[in-house]
Amino acid sequence: MPEDPHPLPPPTAWFAHDAERHLLDAPRHCPRCGAPVSGSAGLVVEYWVAEDRVFYCWCRACDWTGTIVHLQRHVGHEAAE
């Protein structure tokens, strides 16, 4: 088997859990065209704003850029009729 291109850090590293979550939760496909955004097909960078995890993405196929936010909870409302 080929060597893993994204090896996880050792479990004792202080950021090991964050690295694992990033590999599991990072978007894999462009929300605009559906092309892959991982590896050389695009770019996915994770950063945090308060408690929100934000993924900045770029798709090489359609040149889309934007952010995808993972939310723990979303409260919305319906317009009055």
TIMARKE-594561 format. One record per residue (C-alpha): y, z, x. Coordinates in steps of 0.1 Angstrom, whole numbers, plus 5000, padded with zeros to 4 digits. Example, Ala and Ser with C-alpha at 12.3 -4.5 7.8 and 13.67 -1.06 7.14 Angstrom:
! residues 2
4955 | 5078 | 5123
4989 | 5071 | 5137
***
This chain:
! residues 81
5000 | 5000 | 5000
5036 | 4993 | 5012
5057 | 5022 | 5023
5078 | 5038 | 4995
5113 | 5024 | 4997
5127 | 5056 | 4980
5108 | 5085 | 4995
5117 | 5119 | 4980
5129 | 5146 | 5003
5106 | 5175 | 5010
5102 | 5199 | 4980
5119 | 5227 | 5001
5152 | 5208 | 5005
5180 | 5222 | 4984
5186 | 5188 | 4967
5150 | 5178 | 4961
5152 | 5184 | 4924
5184 | 5163 | 4921
5169 | 5135 | 4940
5138 | 5135 | 4918
5159 | 5135 | 4886
5180 | 5106 | 4899
5149 | 5084 | 4906
5136 | 5092 | 4871
5168 | 5090 | 4851
5188 | 5062 | 4868
5192 | 5031 | 4846
5168 | 5003 | 4856
5182 | 4975 | 4835
5217 | 4961 | 4827
5229 | 4971 | 4792
5246 | 4937 | 4789
5220 | 4912 | 4799
5188 | 4932 | 4805
5184 | 4922 | 4842
5172 | 4948 | 4866
5200 | 4968 | 4884
5178 | 4985 | 4910
5173 | 4975 | 4946
5192 | 4944 | 4957
5196 | 4932 | 4920
5226 | 4956 | 4915
5239 | 4990 | 4922
5235 | 5024 | 4906
5255 | 5054 | 4919
5253 | 5088 | 4903
5281 | 5113 | 4902
5289 | 5144 | 4881
5319 | 5152 | 4858
5316 | 5188 | 4848
5281 | 5190 | 4832
5278 | 5153 | 4826
5257 | 5130 | 4849
5274 | 5097 | 4852
5258 | 5065 | 4866
5282 | 5038 | 4878
5263 | 5005 | 4876
5269 | 4969 | 4887
5246 | 4940 | 4877
5244 | 4911 | 4901
5230 | 4888 | 4874
5260 | 4890 | 4849
5286 | 4908 | 4871
5289 | 4936 | 4846
5302 | 4969 | 4859
5305 | 5001 | 4839
5293 | 5037 | 4835
5264 | 5052 | 4817
5266 | 5089 | 4809
5235 | 5110 | 4802
5244 | 5136 | 4776
5225 | 5167 | 4767
5240 | 5168 | 4732
5264 | 5146 | 4712
5282 | 5157 | 4681
5297 | 5130 | 4659
5311 | 5127 | 4624
5310 | 5101 | 4596
5342 | 5087 | 4582
5352 | 5100 | 4548
5346 | 5076 | 4519
***
